[in-house]
């Protein structure tokens, strides 16, 4: 997400949650965890159940709480059918498709990912990197469930529990659940990340990531029915406002799976895309692709100055579509800032494009508070729609000729793409 490894800190298919109090946000994490024994037992029971899974099928419904329906990214809340085989050679093996149609399909395991858009007759496939992006950026994918399974089997990779508390008893879709809130802190060493300086060299310890997960765990089978998550980075704090998450329904556990579901091939006559996976559920949904002229636009920056395609002509440009409520967007910011610092004197323009924002002044307030060096354009909803962006963060690299060199989620190859664009 590379900072996409938020999934290693148990980010979910949506990213924000039942929010911590103002005091909790400003306070540092106590060295002694505040552990509620009842909540810990419930949570450990869920992890043990998930670790024992051989397979699971369910419907996932992503959501964004407290955001007006008109502001929800298009397609974000589309229910998707998911099947996971935990017992295969390259487990977990995952297939996701819309619940009510077969407009698109994504199949991936640890080594390979395939996206097929049946409506547009296009596809994209790649190796482990593409599989990682597929898992971590797609709203419909069950990231919390996958991460919980991995961490239950490999505790050394898991974030540490800073606190855990019992929240309430709740009935979700007719199922009695216990709701617990757990604060997790990822170790930079576990994530294996490095911070780069202005020359792209290693520059010390990465930002610490904490995640507040609120999980509704069914009593009948100890599996989650709803997960909300609020990731935060120590260097990039943001007052919560919008919560996102996912609901899990129609669970079928350890049933015999139809192996044909995991053997999706490329239909004859479909066109392969050169861009990376879409930063959204399912197959590529972009209307703009590598080689296309970037759509014409004119947006105001934080100073009220109009920035347009014409004003950027002759420059290499990185556009980062983001919002203050988006945890993965905030997670990607240190890498975007590092790219800005590395390339700012080489004719590269780096701009955030604030998109689907809840409050008109949220971006300006957030960026000022956290000393982000690169510029930001406001009200990017229309440009995102024109490009076919249905999930954030999303990145576009534009060459000197105004044509798209890359469009997709955050990627470890962004620097290579920018270097290639500079060389032309």
N, C-alpha and C positions, 0 to 999 in steps of 0.2 A: 504498500500500500501500500536495503530500502525500508523505509518507515512504514511500508505496508504491513510490516509484521506486527501491527496492532492485534492481529488475530492471535498472536502468541500471548497477548495479555487478555485473552478471552473477550475480544470484541464480538458483537453479534451481527446478525443479518441486518439490523438497524443499529444506530449508534447513539445513544444517549439514554437517560433512564430516570427512574424515580430519583430525584436530585438530592444531594447532600445539603445540609444547612449551610448558611453563610459562615458560621463558625467553623464547620468542617472544611469548607473550601479554603479558608485562610490559615488554618492550623497545619503544622507539619505532622507527618505520620508519627505516632508514638512508637517507641521501640518495643514496648510490650503490647501485643495485640489485645484488643477488647473482644473477647470471644464469649458469645452466648452458647453454653453447652447444648441447649435444645436446638438452636439454629445450626450449629456445627454438625450435630448428629444428622439432621435432615439433609444438609448439604452433602456431607460425606456419603450418606446413603444414596443420593442421586448420582454422585460420581462413581460409586461402586456399581450401580445398576448400568450406567452408561458404559463403563469399562467392560462389562460382561456381554454387551450387545453383540449379536452376530449379524443382525440386519435390522433395519427400521424403514418404514414408509410412513409418510405423513403429508399433510397440507400445511404450508407455511404462509402466514399472512403478515407481511411487513406493515408497520404503521409509524406515523409521526404524530405524536400527541400535541395538543394545544396549538396546532398550526391550522389556519384556515384551509378548507378543502381546495380552494383555488390556488393556494401556494404550495401544495404538495407536488413534488416533481412528477411529471407524467409517467404513469406506469409503475410508480414506486410501490403502490399497495396492491398490485395484481397478485392474487393467490397463485401459488405454484405447488405442483406436486413434486415431492422429493423421495428418492429411494437411495439408501446408503447400504452398501455391502461392506461390513467391517472384517469379513473373513477371507477376502481375496488375497492374492499374492502382493498386489500393490495397494492394499487397503489403506484408507477407505476409498472405495470406488463409488462415485456419486453421479446421479443423473437428475436433472432438474428440467421441468417444462411447465408452461402455464397449465393451471388446473383444468380450464374449460376449453382450451384449444391446443393445437400443436403448431402454433405460429413459429415457435423457436424451441431449441433444445440445446442443453449443454451437458456434456459428459466429461468427467475428469477423474484422475487418480493422482498419485504423487508424481508421476512422470509425464503425463500427457493431458491435454485438454482439447476438446473439439466443440466449437460453437456452430450451430446450423440454423439459419433463418429460412424457414420453408416458404414464407410469404414472398420474400425478396430474392430467393434462390441464390443466397450467398453463404459463405462459411469462413471460419478462421480456425486454425489449429496451431498448436505449439507444444513445446516440451514442459519441463518442470516450472520454468518461469511463468509461462502462460497459465499453468494449473494453479500456481500460487496467486496470480492476479485474479483468476476466476473465483477462487475461494474467498479472497479477502475483500473484493470490491463489490461483488454482486449482492444486492439487497435480498434476493430470494434464497440465497444459500445459507444453510444452517451452521454458521461459523461457530456459534457458542457450543453447539452440540459436538462439532468436530474437534474443537479445541479442548473441550472437557474430556472427550474420549482420549485424546493424545496425552493430556496432563495426568489423567488417572493411571495410564499405563507407564508414563515416564515422568514421575514426580520431579525429577531434576530439571525438567523444562518448564515447570509450572511457575507462575507468579506466586509470591508469598501472600498469605492472608494477613492484612493489617487489622481488620475487624470483621465481625459477622454478627448479625442480630436478627431476631425473629420479628417480622413486621405484622403479619395478620394471618387469619384464616380466610379463605376466599373460594367461591365456587366459580369456575371458569368453564363455560360450555357444558354445564351440568356435572363437572368433575370437581370433587372437593380437593383443595390445594392448600399447602402451607407456603406462605410467602416469606422468603428470607432475603436480607440485603447483605452482600459481602463486598468488602473493599479489598481489591487486589492490587499489588504493586509489582510491576515487572522489573526484573533485574537486567540491566544493560548487557551483562555478561551472558545471561541466558538468551537474550534476543540476538546476541552476536553482532550488534550494530556499532558503527563508528560515526563520529561527527567529523565533517570535512571543513578545512579552513578555506580562505578565499582562493587558494590554488588547488583545491580539491584533495589536499592531503589530510591524513588523520589528525584530529585536533582534540583529543581527549575524550572524556566520558559523554555518552549520549544522554539526551534528556530522559528523565525518569517518567514512566507512564504509570498512572494509577487508573483503575477502572472500578466504578461502583456498579455492580450487577445486582439487579433486583429480580429474583427468580421465583416463579410460582411452580412448585413441585407437587405433582399429583400424589395423593396418598395411596391410590390404588396400585400404581406401578413405579413410583419414585422417579418418574420422568418429567421433564419440564413441559408446561403448557403455555407459559409466557415468559419471555426474557426481555428485560430492558437494561440498557447499559449506558453508563456515562463515563467515557474515557476523558482523562485530563493529562496534560504534560506539564511538568513542573515549570518549564519556561514559558508556557502558553496557557495561562489560566483564563477561563471564560465563565462569567456568571451564567448559570443555566437558565434556559427559558423553554426550549423545545425538547421533548423527549421522543426517542425513536426506539423501536424494538420489533419483536416478532411474536406471533401467536402460533402454537403448534396444535393442530387438530387432526382427527381421523387417523390416529396412530395405529399401525400394524407392526408388531414387534416379533422378530425372529421367525417370520413367515418365510415360506419358500419363495424366493425371488424369481421373477421371469428374467432369465439371463439375457434374453434378446433386448431388454431395455437398456443394457449396458454396452451393446454392440452397435451403436449408431454409426453408420458409415456416411461418407459424403455422397449424396445423390448425384446421379449422372447429370451433367450440364450445369451444375452450380459453380459459381465464380468464387475463387479464393480471394480473401481480402488481405492486403498487406499491412493493415493497421493492427494494433493490439486489441485485446478483448475489450468489449464495451464496459464502461464503468457503470453497469446497470445489470439488472436481472436478465439472464438469457443471452441470446445471440446478439451480434452487433446490430445496434439500432441507429447508428449514426447516418445522417443524411449527407454529411461532408466526409470525404475520404482523402487519404494521402494522394497528392497530385492535383486535387481540386483547388481552385482559388478559395481562400478563406472568405466566407460571406461578408459582404459589405456591412459596416457598422459604424456608428458614431455614439460613443458613450462618454459620460462625464467622469473625470477622476475625482479624487477627494478634494482637490482645490477648485473644482468647478470648471476645469478646462476640458474641452471636447477632444477626445482621442478617437481617431478613425482609422480605417484601413489605409486611406490615402496618406495620413500623417505618419504612418509606420512604414511606408514604402521604402525599400532598399535596406531594411533592417531585418535581422533574425529576431523573432519574437516568440516568447513562451507565455501562453495564456493559461492560467490556473483557475478553473471554475470552482468556487468554494462558497461556504456560508459559515457564519459564526456558530450555528447550532450543530454543525457536522463534525463529529469526533475524528473520523479519518482525514477530513480536510485539515484539521488542526495538526494531526499527526504528520501530515505531509509537509507542513510549512517549514520546519527546519531544513529539510532537503531543498525546498524551493529557494529559501533564503541563501543557502550555501551556493546554489547554482547562480543566483543573482550576484553574490559577492565574487564568484569566480569569473564571471563573464561580463560584468558591467562595464569594464574598460575595453571590451573587444567588440563593441557594436551590437550587443545583444540586449534587447528590452524584455524585462520580466514584469508581467502584470497579473495581479489577481483579478478575477472577474467575479464580483460578488453576485450571487445568484440565489433566488428563492429565499431571500432574507425576510425575516419577520418584522424587524423594526428598521426604519429608514436610516437611522444613525448608528446602527449596530456595528457595521464594518469599520467606520471611522473611529469609533470609540475603542473597539477591540485592537485595531492595528496601532493606534497611538499608545495604548497601554502596554503593548508588548514589543514596541520598537522594531517592527518589521521594516526592512529597508526598501523593498521593492514597491512599486506603485500599485494602485488598485482602481479598477473601473467599477462603477455602480450600476445597479439595475440591469444585470446581464441576462435576465430571464428570456428575453426575445432572441438574443444571440444564441443562447443555449438551445432553445427550441428550433431555431433555424438549422443549427448544426446537428440536431437529432440527439442531443445530450439528455439522457433521462436519469442520470445519477451522478453524484459528485463524491470525491474530487474527480475532475476530468481535466486532461492536459491537451493543449494543442501547440505544436511547434510550427511556426510559419517561416518559410525561407525568405530570402531577399526579394524573390520574384512574387511574393504574395501567395504562394501555393503552400498547401499543408504538407509538412514533412512527417508529422506524426499526430495521431489523435487517439486517445485512449486513457486508461487510468495511469496513476503514477508508475513509473517504470525505471528500473536500473539502467536502461539504455538511453535515457534522456540526454545525457552528456554526449554520447556518441552521435545522436541525431543532431544536436546543436553543432558539434564539431564538423559534421558532414555538411550542414547547411552553411556554415561559415566558409568552408573550403570552396564553395561554388562561386 
